[in-house]
Amino acid sequence: MFGLSELAVILVVVIAVLAVKKGPDLIRSAGKSTRILKAESRALRTPAPGEAERPGGTPPRDGRP
């Protein structure tokens, strides 16, 4: 029947064929995800309009001395 090396070659060929068909779509969606992640991380770093930053970056006090 088939040996281990023949099955490995068949598996590599099947993966290569599927990668050629689906590759561009996967790369495109990965790029979109990266752009969204960058935009969201930038939004978290910058304060929202109308929010004042506390001087020195100290957290607000909770009323305790």
PDB file of N, CA, C and O in Angstrom:
ATOM      1  N   MET A   1       0.849  -1.179   0.000  1.00  0.00           N
ATOM      2  CA  MET A   1       0.000   0.000   0.000  1.00  0.00           C
ATOM      3  C   MET A   1       0.896   1.244   0.000  1.00  0.00           C
ATOM      4  O   MET A   1       1.803   1.353  -0.825  1.00  0.00           O
ATOM      5  N   PHE A   2       0.648   2.169   0.911  1.00  0.00           N
ATOM      6  CA  PHE A   2       1.442   3.390   0.979  1.00  0.00           C
ATOM      7  C   PHE A   2       2.346   3.324   2.208  1.00  0.00           C
ATOM      8  O   PHE A   2       1.966   2.832   3.271  1.00  0.00           O
ATOM      9  N   GLY A   3       3.543   3.836   2.015  1.00  0.00           N
ATOM     10  CA  GLY A   3       4.457   3.953   3.147  1.00  0.00           C
ATOM     11  C   GLY A   3       4.306   5.320   3.789  1.00  0.00           C
ATOM     12  O   GLY A   3       3.539   6.159   3.317  1.00  0.00           O
ATOM     13  N   LEU A   4       5.028   5.534   4.847  1.00  0.00           N
ATOM     14  CA  LEU A   4       4.953   6.805   5.568  1.00  0.00           C
ATOM     15  C   LEU A   4       5.457   7.965   4.710  1.00  0.00           C
ATOM     16  O   LEU A   4       4.894   9.059   4.755  1.00  0.00           O
ATOM     17  N   SER A   5       6.501   7.736   3.940  1.00  0.00           N
ATOM     18  CA  SER A   5       7.046   8.817   3.122  1.00  0.00           C
ATOM     19  C   SER A   5       6.083   9.212   2.000  1.00  0.00           C
ATOM     20  O   SER A   5       5.973  10.394   1.673  1.00  0.00           O
ATOM     21  N   GLU A   6       5.384   8.235   1.407  1.00  0.00           N
ATOM     22  CA  GLU A   6       4.422   8.563   0.358  1.00  0.00           C
ATOM     23  C   GLU A   6       3.246   9.363   0.915  1.00  0.00           C
ATOM     24  O   GLU A   6       2.771  10.301   0.275  1.00  0.00           O
ATOM     25  N   LEU A   7       2.781   8.991   2.102  1.00  0.00           N
ATOM     26  CA  LEU A   7       1.685   9.738   2.727  1.00  0.00           C
ATOM     27  C   LEU A   7       2.115  11.159   3.075  1.00  0.00           C
ATOM     28  O   LEU A   7       1.321  12.092   2.955  1.00  0.00           O
ATOM     29  N   ALA A   8       3.354  11.330   3.502  1.00  0.00           N
ATOM     30  CA  ALA A   8       3.860  12.661   3.821  1.00  0.00           C
ATOM     31  C   ALA A   8       3.907  13.529   2.568  1.00  0.00           C
ATOM     32  O   ALA A   8       3.562  14.710   2.617  1.00  0.00           O
ATOM     33  N   VAL A   9       4.332  12.952   1.446  1.00  0.00           N
ATOM     34  CA  VAL A   9       4.385  13.709   0.191  1.00  0.00           C
ATOM     35  C   VAL A   9       2.980  14.095  -0.246  1.00  0.00           C
ATOM     36  O   VAL A   9       2.757  15.228  -0.673  1.00  0.00           O
ATOM     37  N   ILE A  10       2.038  13.177  -0.147  1.00  0.00           N
ATOM     38  CA  ILE A  10       0.650  13.480  -0.528  1.00  0.00           C
ATOM     39  C   ILE A  10       0.090  14.582   0.366  1.00  0.00           C
ATOM     40  O   ILE A  10      -0.592  15.486  -0.118  1.00  0.00           O
ATOM     41  N   LEU A  11       0.369  14.513   1.647  1.00  0.00           N
ATOM     42  CA  LEU A  11      -0.104  15.539   2.575  1.00  0.00           C
ATOM     43  C   LEU A  11       0.479  16.906   2.239  1.00  0.00           C
ATOM     44  O   LEU A  11      -0.239  17.905   2.279  1.00  0.00           O
ATOM     45  N   VAL A  12       1.754  16.967   1.911  1.00  0.00           N
ATOM     46  CA  VAL A  12       2.397  18.229   1.546  1.00  0.00           C
ATOM     47  C   VAL A  12       1.773  18.799   0.278  1.00  0.00           C
ATOM     48  O   VAL A  12       1.555  20.007   0.188  1.00  0.00           O
ATOM     49  N   VAL A  13       1.485  17.946  -0.704  1.00  0.00           N
ATOM     50  CA  VAL A  13       0.870  18.407  -1.955  1.00  0.00           C
ATOM     51  C   VAL A  13      -0.536  18.934  -1.696  1.00  0.00           C
ATOM     52  O   VAL A  13      -0.910  19.970  -2.246  1.00  0.00           O
ATOM     53  N   VAL A  14      -1.313  18.255  -0.881  1.00  0.00           N
ATOM     54  CA  VAL A  14      -2.676  18.711  -0.569  1.00  0.00           C
ATOM     55  C   VAL A  14      -2.635  20.050   0.155  1.00  0.00           C
ATOM     56  O   VAL A  14      -3.416  20.950  -0.156  1.00  0.00           O
ATOM     57  N   ILE A  15      -1.734  20.186   1.112  1.00  0.00           N
ATOM     58  CA  ILE A  15      -1.615  21.457   1.837  1.00  0.00           C
ATOM     59  C   ILE A  15      -1.192  22.578   0.893  1.00  0.00           C
ATOM     60  O   ILE A  15      -1.691  23.698   1.007  1.00  0.00           O
ATOM     61  N   ALA A  16      -0.284  22.297  -0.034  1.00  0.00           N
ATOM     62  CA  ALA A  16       0.166  23.313  -0.987  1.00  0.00           C
ATOM     63  C   ALA A  16      -0.976  23.755  -1.888  1.00  0.00           C
ATOM     64  O   ALA A  16      -1.120  24.945  -2.168  1.00  0.00           O
ATOM     65  N   VAL A  17      -1.788  22.809  -2.346  1.00  0.00           N
ATOM     66  CA  VAL A  17      -2.922  23.150  -3.221  1.00  0.00           C
ATOM     67  C   VAL A  17      -3.936  24.002  -2.466  1.00  0.00           C
ATOM     68  O   VAL A  17      -4.440  24.989  -3.002  1.00  0.00           O
ATOM     69  N   LEU A  18      -4.234  23.628  -1.235  1.00  0.00           N
ATOM     70  CA  LEU A  18      -5.187  24.410  -0.444  1.00  0.00           C
ATOM     71  C   LEU A  18      -4.636  25.790  -0.115  1.00  0.00           C
ATOM     72  O   LEU A  18      -5.388  26.764  -0.080  1.00  0.00           O
ATOM     73  N   ALA A  19      -3.341  25.885   0.124  1.00  0.00           N
ATOM     74  CA  ALA A  19      -2.724  27.173   0.448  1.00  0.00           C
ATOM     75  C   ALA A  19      -2.796  28.123  -0.744  1.00  0.00           C
ATOM     76  O   ALA A  19      -2.978  29.328  -0.570  1.00  0.00           O
ATOM     77  N   VAL A  20      -2.652  27.580  -1.956  1.00  0.00           N
ATOM     78  CA  VAL A  20      -2.722  28.422  -3.151  1.00  0.00           C
ATOM     79  C   VAL A  20      -4.129  28.976  -3.325  1.00  0.00           C
ATOM     80  O   VAL A  20      -4.298  30.123  -3.737  1.00  0.00           O
ATOM     81  N   LYS A  21      -5.135  28.170  -3.015  1.00  0.00           N
ATOM     82  CA  LYS A  21      -6.519  28.616  -3.183  1.00  0.00           C
ATOM     83  C   LYS A  21      -6.934  29.593  -2.088  1.00  0.00           C
ATOM     84  O   LYS A  21      -7.558  30.615  -2.372  1.00  0.00           O
ATOM     85  N   LYS A  22      -6.596  29.291  -0.859  1.00  0.00           N
ATOM     86  CA  LYS A  22      -7.071  30.084   0.281  1.00  0.00           C
ATOM     87  C   LYS A  22      -6.062  31.113   0.769  1.00  0.00           C
ATOM     88  O   LYS A  22      -6.410  31.962   1.591  1.00  0.00           O
ATOM     89  N   GLY A  23      -4.844  31.066   0.297  1.00  0.00           N
ATOM     90  CA  GLY A  23      -3.787  31.933   0.796  1.00  0.00           C
ATOM     91  C   GLY A  23      -4.076  33.417   0.723  1.00  0.00           C
ATOM     92  O   GLY A  23      -3.956  34.110   1.733  1.00  0.00           O
ATOM     93  N   PRO A  24      -4.459  33.935  -0.451  1.00  0.00           N
ATOM     94  CA  PRO A  24      -4.711  35.383  -0.538  1.00  0.00           C
ATOM     95  C   PRO A  24      -5.812  35.866   0.400  1.00  0.00           C
ATOM     96  O   PRO A  24      -5.707  36.947   0.980  1.00  0.00           O
ATOM     97  N   ASP A  25      -6.869  35.064   0.549  1.00  0.00           N
ATOM     98  CA  ASP A  25      -7.939  35.463   1.466  1.00  0.00           C
ATOM     99  C   ASP A  25      -7.460  35.479   2.909  1.00  0.00           C
ATOM    100  O   ASP A  25      -7.807  36.380   3.673  1.00  0.00           O
ATOM    101  N   LEU A  26      -6.668  34.488   3.278  1.00  0.00           N
ATOM    102  CA  LEU A  26      -6.149  34.449   4.643  1.00  0.00           C
ATOM    103  C   LEU A  26      -5.222  35.622   4.924  1.00  0.00           C
ATOM    104  O   LEU A  26      -5.282  36.225   5.995  1.00  0.00           O
ATOM    105  N   ILE A  27      -4.375  35.939   3.973  1.00  0.00           N
ATOM    106  CA  ILE A  27      -3.444  37.069   4.152  1.00  0.00           C
ATOM    107  C   ILE A  27      -4.205  38.384   4.223  1.00  0.00           C
ATOM    108  O   ILE A  27      -3.870  39.255   5.026  1.00  0.00           O
ATOM    109  N   ARG A  28      -5.223  38.532   3.390  1.00  0.00           N
ATOM    110  CA  ARG A  28      -6.021  39.758   3.392  1.00  0.00           C
ATOM    111  C   ARG A  28      -6.740  39.937   4.728  1.00  0.00           C
ATOM    112  O   ARG A  28      -6.744  41.036   5.282  1.00  0.00           O
ATOM    113  N   SER A  29      -7.345  38.875   5.247  1.00  0.00           N
ATOM    114  CA  SER A  29      -8.059  38.994   6.515  1.00  0.00           C
ATOM    115  C   SER A  29      -7.085  39.207   7.676  1.00  0.00           C
ATOM    116  O   SER A  29      -7.426  39.885   8.645  1.00  0.00           O
ATOM    117  N   ALA A  30      -5.891  38.644   7.593  1.00  0.00           N
ATOM    118  CA  ALA A  30      -4.889  38.888   8.635  1.00  0.00           C
ATOM    119  C   ALA A  30      -4.452  40.354   8.620  1.00  0.00           C
ATOM    120  O   ALA A  30      -4.240  40.944   9.679  1.00  0.00           O
ATOM    121  N   GLY A  31      -4.318  40.937   7.448  1.00  0.00           N
ATOM    122  CA  GLY A  31      -3.974  42.355   7.346  1.00  0.00           C
ATOM    123  C   GLY A  31      -5.054  43.251   7.920  1.00  0.00           C
ATOM    124  O   GLY A  31      -4.758  44.226   8.610  1.00  0.00           O
ATOM    125  N   LYS A  32      -6.315  42.921   7.635  1.00  0.00           N
ATOM    126  CA  LYS A  32      -7.420  43.704   8.195  1.00  0.00           C
ATOM    127  C   LYS A  32      -7.431  43.611   9.712  1.00  0.00           C
ATOM    128  O   LYS A  32      -7.640  44.611  10.400  1.00  0.00           O
ATOM    129  N   SER A  33      -7.209  42.419  10.230  1.00  0.00           N
ATOM    130  CA  SER A  33      -7.190  42.232  11.680  1.00  0.00           C
ATOM    131  C   SER A  33      -6.062  43.028  12.323  1.00  0.00           C
ATOM    132  O   SER A  33      -6.235  43.604  13.397  1.00  0.00           O
ATOM    133  N   THR A  34      -4.910  43.057  11.664  1.00  0.00           N
ATOM    134  CA  THR A  34      -3.772  43.813  12.186  1.00  0.00           C
ATOM    135  C   THR A  34      -4.077  45.300  12.218  1.00  0.00           C
ATOM    136  O   THR A  34      -3.752  45.976  13.194  1.00  0.00           O
ATOM    137  N   ARG A  35      -4.702  45.822  11.158  1.00  0.00           N
ATOM    138  CA  ARG A  35      -5.059  47.242  11.131  1.00  0.00           C
ATOM    139  C   ARG A  35      -6.062  47.586  12.229  1.00  0.00           C
ATOM    140  O   ARG A  35      -5.944  48.629  12.872  1.00  0.00           O
ATOM    141  N   ILE A  36      -7.047  46.715  12.446  1.00  0.00           N
ATOM    142  CA  ILE A  36      -8.031  46.962  13.495  1.00  0.00           C
ATOM    143  C   ILE A  36      -7.359  46.946  14.863  1.00  0.00           C
ATOM    144  O   ILE A  36      -7.640  47.801  15.703  1.00  0.00           O
ATOM    145  N   LEU A  37      -6.480  45.986  15.089  1.00  0.00           N
ATOM    146  CA  LEU A  37      -5.771  45.890  16.369  1.00  0.00           C
ATOM    147  C   LEU A  37      -4.922  47.133  16.628  1.00  0.00           C
ATOM    148  O   LEU A  37      -4.898  47.642  17.749  1.00  0.00           O
ATOM    149  N   LYS A  38      -4.225  47.625  15.603  1.00  0.00           N
ATOM    150  CA  LYS A  38      -3.415  48.838  15.763  1.00  0.00           C
ATOM    151  C   LYS A  38      -4.290  50.039  16.100  1.00  0.00           C
ATOM    152  O   LYS A  38      -3.948  50.832  16.977  1.00  0.00           O
ATOM    153  N   ALA A  39      -5.418  50.175  15.404  1.00  0.00           N
ATOM    154  CA  ALA A  39      -6.304  51.315  15.646  1.00  0.00           C
ATOM    155  C   ALA A  39      -6.871  51.271  17.063  1.00  0.00           C
ATOM    156  O   ALA A  39      -6.951  52.300  17.733  1.00  0.00           O
ATOM    157  N   GLU A  40      -7.259  50.093  17.513  1.00  0.00           N
ATOM    158  CA  GLU A  40      -7.809  49.978  18.863  1.00  0.00           C
ATOM    159  C   GLU A  40      -6.752  50.240  19.929  1.00  0.00           C
ATOM    160  O   GLU A  40      -7.054  50.852  20.953  1.00  0.00           O
ATOM    161  N   SER A  41      -5.530  49.792  19.709  1.00  0.00           N
ATOM    162  CA  SER A  41      -4.486  50.034  20.707  1.00  0.00           C
ATOM    163  C   SER A  41      -4.125  51.511  20.758  1.00  0.00           C
ATOM    164  O   SER A  41      -3.828  52.039  21.830  1.00  0.00           O
ATOM    165  N   ARG A  42      -4.146  52.181  19.616  1.00  0.00           N
ATOM    166  CA  ARG A  42      -3.908  53.636  19.616  1.00  0.00           C
ATOM    167  C   ARG A  42      -5.027  54.354  20.354  1.00  0.00           C
ATOM    168  O   ARG A  42      -4.774  55.310  21.087  1.00  0.00           O
ATOM    169  N   ALA A  43      -6.256  53.901  20.167  1.00  0.00           N
ATOM    170  CA  ALA A  43      -7.397  54.538  20.827  1.00  0.00           C
ATOM    171  C   ALA A  43      -7.317  54.365  22.342  1.00  0.00           C
ATOM    172  O   ALA A  43      -7.743  55.249  23.085  1.00  0.00           O
ATOM    173  N   LEU A  44      -6.786  53.261  22.798  1.00  0.00           N
ATOM    174  CA  LEU A  44      -6.652  53.057  24.239  1.00  0.00           C
ATOM    175  C   LEU A  44      -5.559  53.936  24.841  1.00  0.00           C
ATOM    176  O   LEU A  44      -5.661  54.361  25.992  1.00  0.00           O
ATOM    177  N   ARG A  45      -4.519  54.206  24.062  1.00  0.00           N
ATOM    178  CA  ARG A  45      -3.403  55.013  24.575  1.00  0.00           C
ATOM    179  C   ARG A  45      -3.735  56.486  24.652  1.00  0.00           C
ATOM    180  O   ARG A  45      -3.252  57.169  25.555  1.00  0.00           O
ATOM    181  N   THR A  46      -4.538  56.999  23.743  1.00  0.00           N
ATOM    182  CA  THR A  46      -4.855  58.424  23.730  1.00  0.00           C
ATOM    183  C   THR A  46      -6.126  58.670  24.528  1.00  0.00           C
ATOM    184  O   THR A  46      -7.074  57.890  24.435  1.00  0.00           O
ATOM    185  N   PRO A  47      -6.160  59.759  25.324  1.00  0.00           N
ATOM    186  CA  PRO A  47      -7.377  60.045  26.097  1.00  0.00           C
ATOM    187  C   PRO A  47      -8.503  60.510  25.176  1.00  0.00           C
ATOM    188  O   PRO A  47      -8.268  61.097  24.120  1.00  0.00           O
ATOM    189  N   ALA A  48      -9.708  60.235  25.600  1.00  0.00           N
ATOM    190  CA  ALA A  48     -10.876  60.648  24.830  1.00  0.00           C
ATOM    191  C   ALA A  48     -11.011  62.166  24.903  1.00  0.00           C
ATOM    192  O   ALA A  48     -10.591  62.769  25.891  1.00  0.00           O
ATOM    193  N   PRO A  49     -11.587  62.793  23.884  1.00  0.00           N
ATOM    194  CA  PRO A  49     -11.779  64.243  23.949  1.00  0.00           C
ATOM    195  C   PRO A  49     -12.678  64.607  25.125  1.00  0.00           C
ATOM    196  O   PRO A  49     -13.709  63.973  25.350  1.00  0.00           O
ATOM    197  N   GLY A  50     -12.285  65.616  25.858  1.00  0.00           N
ATOM    198  CA  GLY A  50     -13.049  66.048  27.014  1.00  0.00           C
ATOM    199  C   GLY A  50     -12.541  65.456  28.319  1.00  0.00           C
ATOM    200  O   GLY A  50     -12.892  65.942  29.395  1.00  0.00           O
ATOM    201  N   GLU A  51     -11.732  64.429  28.241  1.00  0.00           N
ATOM    202  CA  GLU A  51     -11.154  63.846  29.444  1.00  0.00           C
ATOM    203  C   GLU A  51      -9.825  64.529  29.715  1.00  0.00           C
ATOM    204  O   GLU A  51      -8.960  64.600  28.842  1.00  0.00           O
ATOM    205  N   ALA A  52      -9.674  65.023  30.921  1.00  0.00           N
ATOM    206  CA  ALA A  52      -8.412  65.665  31.283  1.00  0.00           C
ATOM    207  C   ALA A  52      -7.513  64.633  31.947  1.00  0.00           C
ATOM    208  O   ALA A  52      -7.957  63.835  32.773  1.00  0.00           O
ATOM    209  N   GLU A  53      -6.259  64.666  31.573  1.00  0.00           N
ATOM    210  CA  GLU A  53      -5.307  63.764  32.221  1.00  0.00           C
ATOM    211  C   GLU A  53      -4.900  64.360  33.556  1.00  0.00           C
ATOM    212  O   GLU A  53      -4.791  65.577  33.698  1.00  0.00           O
ATOM    213  N   ARG A  54      -4.679  63.498  34.525  1.00  0.00           N
ATOM    214  CA  ARG A  54      -4.220  63.953  35.829  1.00  0.00           C
ATOM    215  C   ARG A  54      -2.726  64.233  35.745  1.00  0.00           C
ATOM    216  O   ARG A  54      -1.989  63.492  35.094  1.00  0.00           O
ATOM    217  N   PRO A  55      -2.277  65.296  36.398  1.00  0.00           N
ATOM    218  CA  PRO A  55      -0.854  65.616  36.342  1.00  0.00           C
ATOM    219  C   PRO A  55      -0.026  64.508  36.987  1.00  0.00           C
ATOM    220  O   PRO A  55      -0.373  63.997  38.052  1.00  0.00           O
ATOM    221  N   GLY A  56       1.051  64.153  36.340  1.00  0.00           N
ATOM    222  CA  GLY A  56       1.934  63.136  36.868  1.00  0.00           C
ATOM    223  C   GLY A  56       1.413  61.723  36.701  1.00  0.00           C
ATOM    224  O   GLY A  56       2.072  60.769  37.114  1.00  0.00           O
ATOM    225  N   GLY A  57       0.263  61.574  36.113  1.00  0.00           N
ATOM    226  CA  GLY A  57      -0.283  60.255  35.881  1.00  0.00           C
ATOM    227  C   GLY A  57      -0.718  59.542  37.146  1.00  0.00           C
ATOM    228  O   GLY A  57      -0.788  58.314  37.178  1.00  0.00           O
ATOM    229  N   THR A  58      -1.015  60.316  38.202  1.00  0.00           N
ATOM    230  CA  THR A  58      -1.416  59.680  39.453  1.00  0.00           C
ATOM    231  C   THR A  58      -2.882  59.275  39.368  1.00  0.00           C
ATOM    232  O   THR A  58      -3.684  59.973  38.749  1.00  0.00           O
ATOM    233  N   PRO A  59      -3.230  58.170  39.976  1.00  0.00           N
ATOM    234  CA  PRO A  59      -4.628  57.744  39.943  1.00  0.00           C
ATOM    235  C   PRO A  59      -5.486  58.621  40.853  1.00  0.00           C
ATOM    236  O   PRO A  59      -4.961  59.214  41.796  1.00  0.00           O
ATOM    237  N   PRO A  60      -6.763  58.716  40.602  1.00  0.00           N
ATOM    238  CA  PRO A  60      -7.613  59.543  41.470  1.00  0.00           C
ATOM    239  C   PRO A  60      -7.685  58.968  42.866  1.00  0.00           C
ATOM    240  O   PRO A  60      -7.610  57.755  43.059  1.00  0.00           O
ATOM    241  N   ARG A  61      -7.833  59.865  43.851  1.00  0.00           N
ATOM    242  CA  ARG A  61      -7.917  59.405  45.226  1.00  0.00           C
ATOM    243  C   ARG A  61      -9.314  58.877  45.501  1.00  0.00           C
ATOM    244  O   ARG A  61     -10.286  59.335  44.900  1.00  0.00           O
ATOM    245  N   ASP A  62      -9.412  57.931  46.394  1.00  0.00           N
ATOM    246  CA  ASP A  62     -10.702  57.342  46.698  1.00  0.00           C
ATOM    247  C   ASP A  62     -11.319  57.886  47.987  1.00  0.00           C
ATOM    248  O   ASP A  62     -12.235  57.276  48.539  1.00  0.00           O
ATOM    249  N   GLY A  63     -10.836  59.004  48.458  1.00  0.00           N
ATOM    250  CA  GLY A  63     -11.397  59.643  49.647  1.00  0.00           C
ATOM    251  C   GLY A  63     -10.687  59.278  50.934  1.00  0.00           C
ATOM    252  O   GLY A  63     -10.983  59.854  51.981  1.00  0.00           O
ATOM    253  N   ARG A  64      -9.765  58.343  50.885  1.00  0.00           N
ATOM    254  CA  ARG A  64      -9.027  57.968  52.092  1.00  0.00           C
ATOM    255  C   ARG A  64      -7.807  58.888  52.234  1.00  0.00           C
ATOM    256  O   ARG A  64      -7.239  59.332  51.236  1.00  0.00           O
ATOM    257  N   PRO A  65      -7.415  59.170  53.474  1.00  0.00           N
ATOM    258  CA  PRO A  65      -6.246  60.060  53.663  1.00  0.00           C
ATOM    259  C   PRO A  65      -4.940  59.443  53.269  1.00  0.00           C
ATOM    260  O   PRO A  65      -3.895  60.084  53.380  1.00  0.00           O
TER     261      PRO A  65
END
